[in-house]
Amino acid sequence: MTMLTAGFADPVLDAQATFRAVLEAVSRPGRIQRAGGALNPPAPLNQAAAAVLLTLADADTPLWLDGGSAAEAWLRFHCGAPVVAQPGAAAFALATGMPPALAALAQGTEEEPQGGATLVLQVSDLAEGEGWHLTGPGIEHEHRLRVTGAPEGFLSAWVANRAGFPCGVDVVLCAGDRLTALPRTVMIAEG
């Protein structure tokens, strides 16, 4: 039997801090934020991805994940999100390894674009000032973001995702205890 580790030490304050970090990351794409609260989630979850899901997922947000049974049990216990078998049925998708294709996730509709899924994607590292060129809403001129460990073909999948605007998928990139967001409105060019 696997013992579940604790969630946030202070659930209210840590969730509020993480919510502010996610909100700041979405409003300023490519800017790196720290997730609130110290966590010790089960492998392969990193702190930022665990904090984002503890903050945003609940009993009304179907979750797809590839993190294994310990991560699934931990997330079910702490946030109560129902786990679905198909990525296209999820409001949130957690990829700790190879993510599902962006096109395989819920895209929303012209009438309800907010129905598009959010992909929480774990990567090896994030750094500002080099790498991808980001432009779009929330970015004054251009922002640079280096993402180590992004899946092969991510940029071409992102171009296709953005072409469907206002429908599409939003992405939260997580490395260690840091996170940044790529809303579907952001344009990305290789660095």
Secondary structure as UniProt FT lines:
FT   HELIX           11..27
FT   TURN            29..30
FT   STRAND          33..34
FT   TURN            43..44
FT   HELIX           47..56
FT   TURN            59..60
FT   STRAND          63..65
FT   HELIX           68..79
FT   HELIX           87..89
FT   STRAND          92..95
FT   HELIX           102..104
FT   HELIX           113..115
FT   STRAND          118..122
FT   STRAND          125..135
FT   TURN            137..138
FT   STRAND          143..148
FT   TURN            152..153
FT   HELIX           154..163
FT   TURN            164..166
FT   STRAND          170..175
FT   TURN            176..177
FT   STRAND          178..182
FT   TURN            184..185
FT   STRAND          187..189
//
